[in-house]
Amino acid sequence: MIDAPLTGKTILTTRAAGQSSQFAQLLQRQGATVIEVPALEIYPPTSWAALDGAIAQLHAFQWLILTSVNAVDYFFERLILQGNPAMADLKIAVVGQKTAARLMQQGITPNFIPPSFVADSLVESFPDRPHLANLKILFPRVETGGREVLVKEFTEGGAEVVEVAAYQSGCAQAIAPQVLEALTHGKVDIVTFASSKTVKCFAQMVGTALPDWQLPEAIAIASIGPQTSASCQELFGRVDIEASEYTLEGLTQAIVHWASLWAGRHG
């Protein structure tokens, strides 16, 4: 019997507290042992006023942009509380297949998903890009710490972008002792990151618990895409694995490919 490609590998995954273990399941199907670390906490914004006010004026917008599962969840929670105002004429753009899937759970198919699953690609390939000057766009987003490229590009093109806080994210306060033990005793082969925020939170959590400890070269660092990789380079000085398709499936494939190369060199 041939072993699955990640058999014998222990992979530490960083994620938001309470979110699904889809990524863990993908890795486990490839034979990996997975340690999950809740690095992010997601919670409501300081105030609902801006989001509720925008929802009350949905008829004034041509596009709604949702860039995360959290944005979908919190937007529709507030929409339902307001009695589901009509969205018939509102087009919806989403970033990422996970975001699209969560939107479809609401019974809505997005009008546009950018090909590269990142906000930069949304701007570059936006179907109404030639007509930005005539557009009013609603952008429910994380309250603080999000990237500004999307708003900047659309605004420079002449669109009116209304940003509203839909949720907030912050770093988890502590890392479990058993996770620290695994990290410091050579029991982890790969640590994975699916967002820049998880990179920063993981570094903060480990740095608080182990002030003088550095992530050893023996632990490979895996990133879901360029922005996350930039944060890895900034905080850890390297990236060993980067997905070419910026999804959890793509990251899984990149890890499997890396593991096959590693086995070839060390077999």
Secondary structure, DSSP 8 states (H G I E B T S, - for coil): ----TTTT-EEEEEEETT---HHHHHHHHTT-EEEEEEEEEEE--S-SHHHHHHHHTGGG-SEEEE-SHHHHHHHHHHHHHTT----TT-EEEESSHHHHHHHHHTT---SB--TTSSHHHHHHH-TTGGGGGG-EEEEEEESSS---HHHHHHHHTT-EEEEEEEEEEEE-S---HHHHHHHHTT--SEEEESSHHHHHHHHHHHHHHSTT----TTSEEEESSHHHHHHHHHHHS--SEE-SSSSHHHHHHHHHHHHHHHHHHH-
